[in-house]
Amino acid sequence: MCVKACQTENELPYDVNLARTWVERYTVKKDGHVLVDSPKQARDGFIRNNPLGLDIPKAEIAKDSLFPSCATSATSRPAWKSVL
C-alpha cells in the first residue's frame, strides 16, 4: 500500500513504473544464492511467491525478507512530473 500511496501523493498515473517508495524482496536459497526482485516496485504486493518469475521449491529457500525503501533524492513533486 505504501507504493500506491506514494504514487497518489506525488500525482503519478497508476501504470507508470516510478515511485519514491518501493519494496524489494530478498530470497536466500539454501545454496547461498540471493535473488532480489521488486515487480512494479511492489505496487500490487508480492502476489506470487516466485522471485524473478522462477518457480523455486520451498525446500530450497532458506529465508525470504521484504525491505521497504524510500528515495531521498527528490524534494518536490514537480521534479517527479518532469520525468513523465
Distance bins in CASP14 RR format, pairs under 12 A and 6 or more apart:
PFRMAT RR
TARGET T0000
AUTHOR 0000-0000-0000
RMODE 2
METHOD distances of the structure
MODEL  1
1 7 0 0 0 0 0 1 0 0 0 0 0
1 8 0 0 0 0 0 1 0 0 0 0 0
1 19 0 0 0 0 0 1 0 0 0 0 0
1 21 0 0 0 0 0 1 0 0 0 0 0
1 23 0 0 0 0 0 1 0 0 0 0 0
1 42 0 0 0 0 1 0 0 0 0 0 0
1 43 0 0 0 0 1 0 0 0 0 0 0
1 44 0 0 0 0 0 1 0 0 0 0 0
1 45 0 0 0 0 1 0 0 0 0 0 0
1 68 0 0 0 0 0 1 0 0 0 0 0
2 8 0 0 0 0 0 1 0 0 0 0 0
2 9 0 0 0 0 0 1 0 0 0 0 0
2 19 0 0 0 0 1 0 0 0 0 0 0
2 20 0 0 0 0 1 0 0 0 0 0 0
2 21 1 0 1 0 0 0 0 0 0 0 0
2 22 0 0 0 0 1 0 0 0 0 0 0
2 23 1 0 0 1 0 0 0 0 0 0 0
2 41 0 0 0 0 1 0 0 0 0 0 0
2 42 0 0 0 0 1 0 0 0 0 0 0
2 43 0 0 0 0 1 0 0 0 0 0 0
2 45 0 0 0 0 0 1 0 0 0 0 0
2 66 0 0 0 0 0 1 0 0 0 0 0
2 68 1 0 0 1 0 0 0 0 0 0 0
2 69 0 0 0 0 1 0 0 0 0 0 0
2 70 0 0 0 0 1 0 0 0 0 0 0
3 9 0 0 0 0 0 1 0 0 0 0 0
3 10 0 0 0 0 0 1 0 0 0 0 0
3 12 0 0 0 0 0 1 0 0 0 0 0
3 14 0 0 0 0 0 1 0 0 0 0 0
3 16 0 0 0 0 0 1 0 0 0 0 0
3 17 0 0 0 0 0 1 0 0 0 0 0
3 18 0 0 0 0 0 1 0 0 0 0 0
3 19 1 0 1 0 0 0 0 0 0 0 0
3 20 0 0 0 0 1 0 0 0 0 0 0
3 21 1 0 1 0 0 0 0 0 0 0 0
3 22 1 0 1 0 0 0 0 0 0 0 0
3 23 1 0 0 1 0 0 0 0 0 0 0
3 24 0 0 0 0 0 1 0 0 0 0 0
3 38 0 0 0 0 1 0 0 0 0 0 0
3 39 0 0 0 0 0 1 0 0 0 0 0
3 40 1 0 0 1 0 0 0 0 0 0 0
3 41 1 0 1 0 0 0 0 0 0 0 0
3 42 1 0 1 0 0 0 0 0 0 0 0
3 43 1 0 1 0 0 0 0 0 0 0 0
3 44 0 0 0 0 1 0 0 0 0 0 0
3 45 1 0 0 1 0 0 0 0 0 0 0
3 46 0 0 0 0 0 1 0 0 0 0 0
3 68 0 0 0 0 1 0 0 0 0 0 0
3 69 0 0 0 0 0 1 0 0 0 0 0
3 70 0 0 0 0 0 1 0 0 0 0 0
3 71 0 0 0 0 0 1 0 0 0 0 0
4 10 0 0 0 0 0 1 0 0 0 0 0
4 12 0 0 0 0 0 1 0 0 0 0 0
4 13 0 0 0 0 0 1 0 0 0 0 0
4 14 0 0 0 0 1 0 0 0 0 0 0
4 19 0 0 0 0 1 0 0 0 0 0 0
4 21 0 0 0 0 1 0 0 0 0 0 0
4 22 0 0 0 0 0 1 0 0 0 0 0
4 23 0 0 0 0 0 1 0 0 0 0 0
4 40 0 0 0 0 0 1 0 0 0 0 0
4 41 0 0 0 0 1 0 0 0 0 0 0
4 42 0 0 0 0 1 0 0 0 0 0 0
4 43 1 0 0 1 0 0 0 0 0 0 0
4 44 0 0 0 0 1 0 0 0 0 0 0
4 45 0 0 0 0 1 0 0 0 0 0 0
5 12 0 0 0 0 0 1 0 0 0 0 0
5 19 0 0 0 0 1 0 0 0 0 0 0
5 20 0 0 0 0 0 1 0 0 0 0 0
5 21 1 0 0 1 0 0 0 0 0 0 0
5 43 0 0 0 0 0 1 0 0 0 0 0
5 68 0 0 0 0 0 1 0 0 0 0 0
5 70 0 0 0 0 0 1 0 0 0 0 0
6 12 0 0 0 0 1 0 0 0 0 0 0
6 14 0 0 0 0 0 1 0 0 0 0 0
6 16 0 0 0 0 0 1 0 0 0 0 0
6 18 0 0 0 0 1 0 0 0 0 0 0
6 19 1 0 1 0 0 0 0 0 0 0 0
6 20 1 0 1 0 0 0 0 0 0 0 0
6 21 1 1 0 0 0 0 0 0 0 0 0
6 22 0 0 0 0 1 0 0 0 0 0 0
6 23 0 0 0 0 0 1 0 0 0 0 0
6 41 0 0 0 0 1 0 0 0 0 0 0
6 42 0 0 0 0 0 1 0 0 0 0 0
6 43 0 0 0 0 1 0 0 0 0 0 0
6 68 0 0 0 0 0 1 0 0 0 0 0
6 69 0 0 0 0 0 1 0 0 0 0 0
6 70 0 0 0 0 1 0 0 0 0 0 0
6 71 0 0 0 0 1 0 0 0 0 0 0
6 74 0 0 0 0 0 1 0 0 0 0 0
6 77 0 0 0 0 0 1 0 0 0 0 0
6 80 0 0 0 0 1 0 0 0 0 0 0
7 13 1 0 0 1 0 0 0 0 0 0 0
7 14 1 0 0 1 0 0 0 0 0 0 0
7 15 0 0 0 0 1 0 0 0 0 0 0
7 16 1 0 0 1 0 0 0 0 0 0 0
7 17 0 0 0 0 0 1 0 0 0 0 0
7 18 1 0 0 1 0 0 0 0 0 0 0
7 19 1 0 1 0 0 0 0 0 0 0 0
7 20 0 0 0 0 1 0 0 0 0 0 0
7 21 0 0 0 0 1 0 0 0 0 0 0
7 22 0 0 0 0 0 1 0 0 0 0 0
7 40 0 0 0 0 0 1 0 0 0 0 0
7 41 0 0 0 0 1 0 0 0 0 0 0
7 42 0 0 0 0 0 1 0 0 0 0 0
7 43 1 0 0 1 0 0 0 0 0 0 0
7 44 0 0 0 0 0 1 0 0 0 0 0
7 77 0 0 0 0 0 1 0 0 0 0 0
7 80 0 0 0 0 1 0 0 0 0 0 0
7 84 0 0 0 0 0 1 0 0 0 0 0
8 14 0 0 0 0 1 0 0 0 0 0 0
8 16 0 0 0 0 0 1 0 0 0 0 0
8 19 0 0 0 0 0 1 0 0 0 0 0
8 20 0 0 0 0 0 1 0 0 0 0 0
8 21 0 0 0 0 0 1 0 0 0 0 0
8 43 0 0 0 0 0 1 0 0 0 0 0
8 77 0 0 0 0 0 1 0 0 0 0 0
9 19 0 0 0 0 1 0 0 0 0 0 0
9 20 0 0 0 0 1 0 0 0 0 0 0
9 21 0 0 0 0 1 0 0 0 0 0 0
9 70 0 0 0 0 0 1 0 0 0 0 0
9 76 0 0 0 0 0 1 0 0 0 0 0
9 77 0 0 0 0 1 0 0 0 0 0 0
9 80 0 0 0 0 0 1 0 0 0 0 0
10 16 0 0 0 0 0 1 0 0 0 0 0
10 18 0 0 0 0 1 0 0 0 0 0 0
10 19 1 0 0 1 0 0 0 0 0 0 0
10 20 1 0 0 1 0 0 0 0 0 0 0
10 21 0 0 0 0 1 0 0 0 0 0 0
10 71 0 0 0 0 0 1 0 0 0 0 0
10 74 0 0 0 0 1 0 0 0 0 0 0
10 75 0 0 0 0 0 1 0 0 0 0 0
10 76 0 0 0 0 1 0 0 0 0 0 0
10 77 1 0 1 0 0 0 0 0 0 0 0
10 78 0 0 0 0 1 0 0 0 0 0 0
10 79 0 0 0 0 1 0 0 0 0 0 0
10 80 1 0 1 0 0 0 0 0 0 0 0
10 81 0 0 0 0 1 0 0 0 0 0 0
10 82 0 0 0 0 0 1 0 0 0 0 0
10 83 0 0 0 0 0 1 0 0 0 0 0
10 84 0 0 0 0 0 1 0 0 0 0 0
11 18 0 0 0 0 0 1 0 0 0 0 0
11 19 0 0 0 0 0 1 0 0 0 0 0
11 20 0 0 0 0 0 1 0 0 0 0 0
11 76 0 0 0 0 0 1 0 0 0 0 0
11 77 1 0 0 1 0 0 0 0 0 0 0
11 78 0 0 0 0 1 0 0 0 0 0 0
11 80 0 0 0 0 1 0 0 0 0 0 0
11 81 1 0 0 1 0 0 0 0 0 0 0
11 84 0 0 0 0 1 0 0 0 0 0 0
12 18 1 0 0 1 0 0 0 0 0 0 0
12 19 1 0 0 1 0 0 0 0 0 0 0
12 20 0 0 0 0 1 0 0 0 0 0 0
12 21 0 0 0 0 0 1 0 0 0 0 0
12 41 0 0 0 0 0 1 0 0 0 0 0
12 43 0 0 0 0 0 1 0 0 0 0 0
12 74 0 0 0 0 0 1 0 0 0 0 0
12 77 0 0 0 0 1 0 0 0 0 0 0
12 79 0 0 0 0 0 1 0 0 0 0 0
12 80 1 0 0 1 0 0 0 0 0 0 0
12 81 0 0 0 0 1 0 0 0 0 0 0
12 83 0 0 0 0 1 0 0 0 0 0 0
12 84 1 0 0 1 0 0 0 0 0 0 0
13 19 0 0 0 0 0 1 0 0 0 0 0
13 43 0 0 0 0 0 1 0 0 0 0 0
13 80 0 0 0 0 0 1 0 0 0 0 0
13 81 0 0 0 0 0 1 0 0 0 0 0
13 84 1 0 0 1 0 0 0 0 0 0 0
14 40 0 0 0 0 0 1 0 0 0 0 0
14 43 0 0 0 0 1 0 0 0 0 0 0
14 44 0 0 0 0 0 1 0 0 0 0 0
15 40 0 0 0 0 1 0 0 0 0 0 0
15 43 0 0 0 0 1 0 0 0 0 0 0
15 44 0 0 0 0 0 1 0 0 0 0 0
15 84 0 0 0 0 0 1 0 0 0 0 0
16 40 0 0 0 0 1 0 0 0 0 0 0
16 41 0 0 0 0 0 1 0 0 0 0 0
16 43 0 0 0 0 1 0 0 0 0 0 0
16 80 0 0 0 0 1 0 0 0 0 0 0
16 81 0 0 0 0 0 1 0 0 0 0 0
16 83 0 0 0 0 1 0 0 0 0 0 0
16 84 1 0 0 1 0 0 0 0 0 0 0
17 38 0 0 0 0 0 1 0 0 0 0 0
17 39 0 0 0 0 1 0 0 0 0 0 0
17 40 1 0 0 1 0 0 0 0 0 0 0
17 41 1 0 0 1 0 0 0 0 0 0 0
17 42 0 0 0 0 0 1 0 0 0 0 0
17 43 0 0 0 0 1 0 0 0 0 0 0
17 44 0 0 0 0 0 1 0 0 0 0 0
17 83 0 0 0 0 0 1 0 0 0 0 0
17 84 0 0 0 0 0 1 0 0 0 0 0
18 40 0 0 0 0 0 1 0 0 0 0 0
18 41 0 0 0 0 1 0 0 0 0 0 0
18 43 0 0 0 0 0 1 0 0 0 0 0
18 71 0 0 0 0 0 1 0 0 0 0 0
18 74 0 0 0 0 0 1 0 0 0 0 0
18 79 0 0 0 0 0 1 0 0 0 0 0
18 80 1 0 0 1 0 0 0 0 0 0 0
18 81 0 0 0 0 0 1 0 0 0 0 0
18 82 0 0 0 0 0 1 0 0 0 0 0
18 83 1 0 0 1 0 0 0 0 0 0 0
18 84 1 0 0 1 0 0 0 0 0 0 0
19 38 0 0 0 0 0 1 0 0 0 0 0
19 40 0 0 0 0 1 0 0 0 0 0 0
19 41 1 0 1 0 0 0 0 0 0 0 0
19 42 0 0 0 0 1 0 0 0 0 0 0
19 43 1 0 0 1 0 0 0 0 0 0 0
19 44 0 0 0 0 0 1 0 0 0 0 0
19 68 0 0 0 0 0 1 0 0 0 0 0
19 69 0 0 0 0 1 0 0 0 0 0 0
19 70 0 0 0 0 1 0 0 0 0 0 0
19 71 0 0 0 0 1 0 0 0 0 0 0
19 74 0 0 0 0 0 1 0 0 0 0 0
19 80 0 0 0 0 1 0 0 0 0 0 0
19 83 0 0 0 0 0 1 0 0 0 0 0
20 41 0 0 0 0 1 0 0 0 0 0 0
20 68 0 0 0 0 0 1 0 0 0 0 0
20 69 0 0 0 0 1 0 0 0 0 0 0
20 70 1 0 0 1 0 0 0 0 0 0 0
20 71 1 0 1 0 0 0 0 0 0 0 0
20 72 0 0 0 0 1 0 0 0 0 0 0
20 73 0 0 0 0 1 0 0 0 0 0 0
20 74 1 0 0 1 0 0 0 0 0 0 0
20 75 0 0 0 0 0 1 0 0 0 0 0
20 76 0 0 0 0 0 1 0 0 0 0 0
20 77 0 0 0 0 1 0 0 0 0 0 0
20 79 0 0 0 0 1 0 0 0 0 0 0
20 80 1 0 0 1 0 0 0 0 0 0 0
20 83 0 0 0 0 0 1 0 0 0 0 0
21 38 0 0 0 0 0 1 0 0 0 0 0
21 41 1 0 0 1 0 0 0 0 0 0 0
21 42 0 0 0 0 1 0 0 0 0 0 0
21 43 0 0 0 0 1 0 0 0 0 0 0
21 67 0 0 0 0 0 1 0 0 0 0 0
21 68 1 0 0 1 0 0 0 0 0 0 0
21 69 1 0 0 1 0 0 0 0 0 0 0
21 70 1 0 1 0 0 0 0 0 0 0 0
21 71 1 0 0 1 0 0 0 0 0 0 0
21 72 0 0 0 0 0 1 0 0 0 0 0
21 74 0 0 0 0 0 1 0 0 0 0 0
21 80 0 0 0 0 0 1 0 0 0 0 0
22 36 0 0 0 0 0 1 0 0 0 0 0
22 37 0 0 0 0 0 1 0 0 0 0 0
22 38 1 0 1 0 0 0 0 0 0 0 0
22 39 0 0 0 0 0 1 0 0 0 0 0
22 40 0 0 0 0 1 0 0 0 0 0 0
22 41 1 1 0 0 0 0 0 0 0 0 0
22 42 1 0 0 1 0 0 0 0 0 0 0
22 43 0 0 0 0 1 0 0 0 0 0 0
22 45 0 0 0 0 0 1 0 0 0 0 0
22 66 0 0 0 0 0 1 0 0 0 0 0
22 67 0 0 0 0 1 0 0 0 0 0 0
22 68 1 0 0 1 0 0 0 0 0 0 0
22 69 1 0 1 0 0 0 0 0 0 0 0
22 70 0 0 0 0 1 0 0 0 0 0 0
22 71 0 0 0 0 1 0 0 0 0 0 0
23 36 0 0 0 0 0 1 0 0 0 0 0
23 37 0 0 0 0 0 1 0 0 0 0 0
23 38 1 0 0 1 0 0 0 0 0 0 0
23 39 0 0 0 0 1 0 0 0 0 0 0
23 40 0 0 0 0 0 1 0 0 0 0 0
23 41 1 0 0 1 0 0 0 0 0 0 0
23 42 1 1 0 0 0 0 0 0 0 0 0
23 43 0 0 0 0 1 0 0 0 0 0 0
23 44 0 0 0 0 0 1 0 0 0 0 0
23 45 1 0 0 1 0 0 0 0 0 0 0
23 46 1 0 0 1 0 0 0 0 0 0 0
23 65 0 0 0 0 0 1 0 0 0 0 0
23 66 1 0 1 0 0 0 0 0 0 0 0
23 67 1 0 0 1 0 0 0 0 0 0 0
23 68 1 0 1 0 0 0 0 0 0 0 0
23 69 1 0 0 1 0 0 0 0 0 0 0
23 70 0 0 0 0 0 1 0 0 0 0 0
24 34 0 0 0 0 0 1 0 0 0 0 0
24 35 0 0 0 0 0 1 0 0 0 0 0
24 36 1 0 1 0 0 0 0 0 0 0 0
24 37 1 0 0 1 0 0 0 0 0 0 0
24 38 1 0 1 0 0 0 0 0 0 0 0
24 39 0 0 0 0 0 1 0 0 0 0 0
24 41 0 0 0 0 1 0 0 0 0 0 0
24 42 1 0 0 1 0 0 0 0 0 0 0
24 45 0 0 0 0 0 1 0 0 0 0 0
24 46 0 0 0 0 0 1 0 0 0 0 0
24 51 0 0 0 0 0 1 0 0 0 0 0
24 52 0 0 0 0 0 1 0 0 0 0 0
24 64 0 0 0 0 0 1 0 0 0 0 0
24 65 0 0 0 0 1 0 0 0 0 0 0
24 66 1 0 0 1 0 0 0 0 0 0 0
24 67 1 0 1 0 0 0 0 0 0 0 0
24 68 0 0 0 0 1 0 0 0 0 0 0
24 69 1 0 0 1 0 0 0 0 0 0 0
24 70 0 0 0 0 0 1 0 0 0 0 0
25 34 0 0 0 0 0 1 0 0 0 0 0
25 35 0 0 0 0 1 0 0 0 0 0 0
25 36 1 0 0 1 0 0 0 0 0 0 0
25 37 1 0 1 0 0 0 0 0 0 0 0
25 38 1 0 0 1 0 0 0 0 0 0 0
25 39 0 0 0 0 1 0 0 0 0 0 0
25 41 0 0 0 0 0 1 0 0 0 0 0
25 42 1 0 0 1 0 0 0 0 0 0 0
25 45 0 0 0 0 1 0 0 0 0 0 0
25 46 1 0 1 0 0 0 0 0 0 0 0
25 47 0 0 0 0 0 1 0 0 0 0 0
25 48 0 0 0 0 0 1 0 0 0 0 0
25 49 0 0 0 0 1 0 0 0 0 0 0
25 50 0 0 0 0 0 1 0 0 0 0 0
25 51 1 0 0 1 0 0 0 0 0 0 0
25 52 0 0 0 0 1 0 0 0 0 0 0
25 53 0 0 0 0 0 1 0 0 0 0 0
25 61 0 0 0 0 0 1 0 0 0 0 0
25 63 0 0 0 0 0 1 0 0 0 0 0
25 64 1 0 0 1 0 0 0 0 0 0 0
25 65 1 0 0 1 0 0 0 0 0 0 0
25 66 1 0 1 0 0 0 0 0 0 0 0
25 67 1 0 0 1 0 0 0 0 0 0 0
25 68 0 0 0 0 0 1 0 0 0 0 0
25 69 0 0 0 0 0 1 0 0 0 0 0
26 32 0 0 0 0 0 1 0 0 0 0 0
26 33 0 0 0 0 0 1 0 0 0 0 0
26 34 1 0 0 1 0 0 0 0 0 0 0
26 35 1 0 0 1 0 0 0 0 0 0 0
26 36 1 0 1 0 0 0 0 0 0 0 0
26 37 0 0 0 0 1 0 0 0 0 0 0
26 38 0 0 0 0 0 1 0 0 0 0 0
26 46 0 0 0 0 0 1 0 0 0 0 0
26 51 0 0 0 0 1 0 0 0 0 0 0
26 52 0 0 0 0 0 1 0 0 0 0 0
26 61 0 0 0 0 0 1 0 0 0 0 0
26 62 0 0 0 0 0 1 0 0 0 0 0
26 63 1 0 0 1 0 0 0 0 0 0 0
26 64 1 0 0 1 0 0 0 0 0 0 0
26 65 1 0 1 0 0 0 0 0 0 0 0
26 66 1 0 0 1 0 0 0 0 0 0 0
26 67 1 0 0 1 0 0 0 0 0 0 0
26 69 0 0 0 0 0 1 0 0 0 0 0
27 33 0 0 0 0 1 0 0 0 0 0 0
27 34 1 0 0 1 0 0 0 0 0 0 0
27 35 1 0 1 0 0 0 0 0 0 0 0
27 36 1 0 0 1 0 0 0 0 0 0 0
27 37 1 0 0 1 0 0 0 0 0 0 0
27 38 0 0 0 0 0 1 0 0 0 0 0
27 46 0 0 0 0 0 1 0 0 0 0 0
27 49 0 0 0 0 1 0 0 0 0 0 0
27 50 0 0 0 0 1 0 0 0 0 0 0
27 51 1 0 1 0 0 0 0 0 0 0 0
27 52 0 0 0 0 1 0 0 0 0 0 0
27 53 0 0 0 0 0 1 0 0 0 0 0
27 54 0 0 0 0 1 0 0 0 0 0 0
27 56 1 0 0 1 0 0 0 0 0 0 0
27 58 0 0 0 0 0 1 0 0 0 0 0
27 60 0 0 0 0 1 0 0 0 0 0 0
27 61 1 0 0 1 0 0 0 0 0 0 0
27 62 0 0 0 0 1 0 0 0 0 0 0
27 63 1 0 0 1 0 0 0 0 0 0 0
27 64 1 0 1 0 0 0 0 0 0 0 0
27 65 0 0 0 0 1 0 0 0 0 0 0
27 66 0 0 0 0 0 1 0 0 0 0 0
27 67 0 0 0 0 0 1 0 0 0 0 0
28 34 1 0 1 0 0 0 0 0 0 0 0
28 35 0 0 0 0 1 0 0 0 0 0 0
28 36 0 0 0 0 0 1 0 0 0 0 0
28 51 0 0 0 0 0 1 0 0 0 0 0
28 56 0 0 0 0 0 1 0 0 0 0 0
28 60 0 0 0 0 0 1 0 0 0 0 0
28 61 1 0 0 1 0 0 0 0 0 0 0
28 62 1 0 1 0 0 0 0 0 0 0 0
28 63 1 0 1 0 0 0 0 0 0 0 0
28 64 1 0 0 1 0 0 0 0 0 0 0
28 65 1 0 0 1 0 0 0 0 0 0 0
29 35 1 0 0 1 0 0 0 0 0 0 0
29 51 0 0 0 0 1 0 0 0 0 0 0
29 52 0 0 0 0 0 1 0 0 0 0 0
29 54 0 0 0 0 0 1 0 0 0 0 0
29 56 1 0 0 1 0 0 0 0 0 0 0
29 57 0 0 0 0 1 0 0 0 0 0 0
29 58 0 0 0 0 0 1 0 0 0 0 0
29 59 0 0 0 0 0 1 0 0 0 0 0
29 60 1 0 1 0 0 0 0 0 0 0 0
29 61 1 0 0 1 0 0 0 0 0 0 0
29 62 1 0 0 1 0 0 0 0 0 0 0
29 63 0 0 0 0 1 0 0 0 0 0 0
29 64 0 0 0 0 0 1 0 0 0 0 0
30 56 0 0 0 0 0 1 0 0 0 0 0
30 57 0 0 0 0 0 1 0 0 0 0 0
30 58 0 0 0 0 0 1 0 0 0 0 0
30 59 0 0 0 0 1 0 0 0 0 0 0
30 60 1 0 1 0 0 0 0 0 0 0 0
30 61 1 0 0 1 0 0 0 0 0 0 0
30 62 1 0 1 0 0 0 0 0 0 0 0
30 63 0 0 0 0 1 0 0 0 0 0 0
31 56 0 0 0 0 0 1 0 0 0 0 0
31 59 0 0 0 0 0 1 0 0 0 0 0
31 60 1 0 0 1 0 0 0 0 0 0 0
31 61 0 0 0 0 0 1 0 0 0 0 0
31 62 0 0 0 0 1 0 0 0 0 0 0
32 60 0 0 0 0 0 1 0 0 0 0 0
32 61 0 0 0 0 0 1 0 0 0 0 0
32 62 1 0 0 1 0 0 0 0 0 0 0
32 63 0 0 0 0 0 1 0 0 0 0 0
33 51 0 0 0 0 0 1 0 0 0 0 0
33 52 0 0 0 0 0 1 0 0 0 0 0
33 54 0 0 0 0 0 1 0 0 0 0 0
33 56 0 0 0 0 1 0 0 0 0 0 0
33 60 0 0 0 0 1 0 0 0 0 0 0
33 61 0 0 0 0 0 1 0 0 0 0 0
33 62 0 0 0 0 1 0 0 0 0 0 0
33 63 0 0 0 0 0 1 0 0 0 0 0
34 51 0 0 0 0 1 0 0 0 0 0 0
34 52 0 0 0 0 0 1 0 0 0 0 0
34 61 0 0 0 0 0 1 0 0 0 0 0
34 62 0 0 0 0 1 0 0 0 0 0 0
34 63 0 0 0 0 1 0 0 0 0 0 0
34 64 0 0 0 0 0 1 0 0 0 0 0
34 65 0 0 0 0 0 1 0 0 0 0 0
35 49 0 0 0 0 0 1 0 0 0 0 0
35 50 0 0 0 0 1 0 0 0 0 0 0
35 51 1 0 1 0 0 0 0 0 0 0 0
35 52 1 0 1 0 0 0 0 0 0 0 0
35 53 0 0 0 0 1 0 0 0 0 0 0
35 54 1 0 0 1 0 0 0 0 0 0 0
35 56 1 0 0 1 0 0 0 0 0 0 0
35 60 0 0 0 0 0 1 0 0 0 0 0
35 61 0 0 0 0 1 0 0 0 0 0 0
35 62 0 0 0 0 0 1 0 0 0 0 0
35 63 0 0 0 0 0 1 0 0 0 0 0
35 64 0 0 0 0 1 0 0 0 0 0 0
35 65 0 0 0 0 0 1 0 0 0 0 0
36 42 0 0 0 0 0 1 0 0 0 0 0
36 51 1 0 0 1 0 0 0 0 0 0 0
36 52 0 0 0 0 1 0 0 0 0 0 0
36 64 0 0 0 0 0 1 0 0 0 0 0
36 65 0 0 0 0 0 1 0 0 0 0 0
36 66 0 0 0 0 0 1 0 0 0 0 0
36 67 0 0 0 0 1 0 0 0 0 0 0
36 69 0 0 0 0 0 1 0 0 0 0 0
37 45 0 0 0 0 0 1 0 0 0 0 0
37 46 0 0 0 0 1 0 0 0 0 0 0
37 48 0 0 0 0 0 1 0 0 0 0 0
37 49 0 0 0 0 0 1 0 0 0 0 0
37 50 0 0 0 0 1 0 0 0 0 0 0
37 51 1 0 1 0 0 0 0 0 0 0 0
37 52 1 0 1 0 0 0 0 0 0 0 0
37 53 1 0 0 1 0 0 0 0 0 0 0
37 54 0 0 0 0 1 0 0 0 0 0 0
37 56 0 0 0 0 0 1 0 0 0 0 0
37 64 0 0 0 0 0 1 0 0 0 0 0
37 66 0 0 0 0 0 1 0 0 0 0 0
37 67 0 0 0 0 0 1 0 0 0 0 0
38 44 0 0 0 0 0 1 0 0 0 0 0
38 45 0 0 0 0 1 0 0 0 0 0 0
38 46 0 0 0 0 1 0 0 0 0 0 0
38 51 0 0 0 0 0 1 0 0 0 0 0
38 52 0 0 0 0 0 1 0 0 0 0 0
38 66 0 0 0 0 1 0 0 0 0 0 0
38 67 0 0 0 0 1 0 0 0 0 0 0
38 68 0 0 0 0 0 1 0 0 0 0 0
38 69 0 0 0 0 1 0 0 0 0 0 0
39 45 1 0 0 1 0 0 0 0 0 0 0
39 46 1 0 0 1 0 0 0 0 0 0 0
39 47 0 0 0 0 1 0 0 0 0 0 0
39 48 0 0 0 0 1 0 0 0 0 0 0
39 50 0 0 0 0 1 0 0 0 0 0 0
39 51 0 0 0 0 1 0 0 0 0 0 0
39 52 0 0 0 0 1 0 0 0 0 0 0
39 53 0 0 0 0 1 0 0 0 0 0 0
40 46 0 0 0 0 0 1 0 0 0 0 0
40 47 0 0 0 0 0 1 0 0 0 0 0
41 68 0 0 0 0 0 1 0 0 0 0 0
41 69 0 0 0 0 1 0 0 0 0 0 0
41 70 0 0 0 0 0 1 0 0 0 0 0
41 71 0 0 0 0 0 1 0 0 0 0 0
42 66 1 0 0 1 0 0 0 0 0 0 0
42 67 0 0 0 0 0 1 0 0 0 0 0
42 68 0 0 0 0 1 0 0 0 0 0 0
42 69 0 0 0 0 1 0 0 0 0 0 0
45 66 0 0 0 0 1 0 0 0 0 0 0
45 68 0 0 0 0 0 1 0 0 0 0 0
46 52 0 0 0 0 0 1 0 0 0 0 0
46 53 0 0 0 0 0 1 0 0 0 0 0
46 64 0 0 0 0 1 0 0 0 0 0 0
46 65 0 0 0 0 0 1 0 0 0 0 0
46 66 1 0 0 1 0 0 0 0 0 0 0
46 67 0 0 0 0 0 1 0 0 0 0 0
47 53 0 0 0 0 0 1 0 0 0 0 0
48 54 0 0 0 0 0 1 0 0 0 0 0
48 55 0 0 0 0 1 0 0 0 0 0 0
48 56 0 0 0 0 0 1 0 0 0 0 0
49 55 0 0 0 0 1 0 0 0 0 0 0
49 56 0 0 0 0 1 0 0 0 0 0 0
49 57 0 0 0 0 0 1 0 0 0 0 0
49 58 1 0 0 1 0 0 0 0 0 0 0
49 61 0 0 0 0 1 0 0 0 0 0 0
49 64 1 0 0 1 0 0 0 0 0 0 0
49 66 0 0 0 0 0 1 0 0 0 0 0
50 56 1 0 0 1 0 0 0 0 0 0 0
50 57 0 0 0 0 0 1 0 0 0 0 0
50 58 0 0 0 0 0 1 0 0 0 0 0
50 61 0 0 0 0 0 1 0 0 0 0 0
50 64 0 0 0 0 0 1 0 0 0 0 0
51 60 0 0 0 0 0 1 0 0 0 0 0
51 61 0 0 0 0 1 0 0 0 0 0 0
51 63 0 0 0 0 0 1 0 0 0 0 0
51 64 0 0 0 0 1 0 0 0 0 0 0
51 65 0 0 0 0 0 1 0 0 0 0 0
51 66 0 0 0 0 0 1 0 0 0 0 0
54 60 0 0 0 0 0 1 0 0 0 0 0
54 61 0 0 0 0 0 1 0 0 0 0 0
55 61 0 0 0 0 0 1 0 0 0 0 0
56 62 0 0 0 0 0 1 0 0 0 0 0
56 64 0 0 0 0 0 1 0 0 0 0 0
58 64 0 0 0 0 1 0 0 0 0 0 0
71 79 0 0 0 0 0 1 0 0 0 0 0
71 80 0 0 0 0 1 0 0 0 0 0 0
73 79 0 0 0 0 1 0 0 0 0 0 0
73 80 0 0 0 0 0 1 0 0 0 0 0
73 83 0 0 0 0 0 1 0 0 0 0 0
74 80 1 0 1 0 0 0 0 0 0 0 0
74 81 0 0 0 0 0 1 0 0 0 0 0
74 82 0 0 0 0 1 0 0 0 0 0 0
74 83 0 0 0 0 1 0 0 0 0 0 0
76 82 0 0 0 0 0 1 0 0 0 0 0
77 83 0 0 0 0 0 1 0 0 0 0 0
77 84 0 0 0 0 0 1 0 0 0 0 0
78 84 0 0 0 0 0 1 0 0 0 0 0
END
